[in-house]
Amino acid sequence: MLVYPSAVDLFSRTLRHLSGDTYARLAAGFRIGIATAYHYIREAIDLLAALAPTLEQAMATVRRRRT
């Protein structure tokens, strides 16, 4: 297992902006229940994770781009 801790310095204002809204605010904004908002977000994250390359694929891409 390869573990590589990292950090990015962000201003508090930027961090608050990037962290987004709460489930309650998203639910209210779209006029849906909080549980529904949670499930929609979870489905989107799962879909993005399924489409993401594996670490091996990502490293192969990096190697190709370096040559």
C-alpha positions, 0 to 999 in steps of 0.5 A: 500500500502506498500512502502519500499524505498531502495538504493544500493551504486554503483561506477559510472563505475558500474552504467554506465555498468549496465545501458546498451546502448542507444536505438540508440547504440542498434539499430545500433549494431543490424542494426535495427531502433531505434523504433524497438529496443524500441519495442523489449525492451518494449516487453521483459520487458512486458513478464518478468513482466507477468512472474514475481510472484505477491507480494503475491506469492513472500512473500509465497515463502519467508515464505516457505523457512524460515521454 
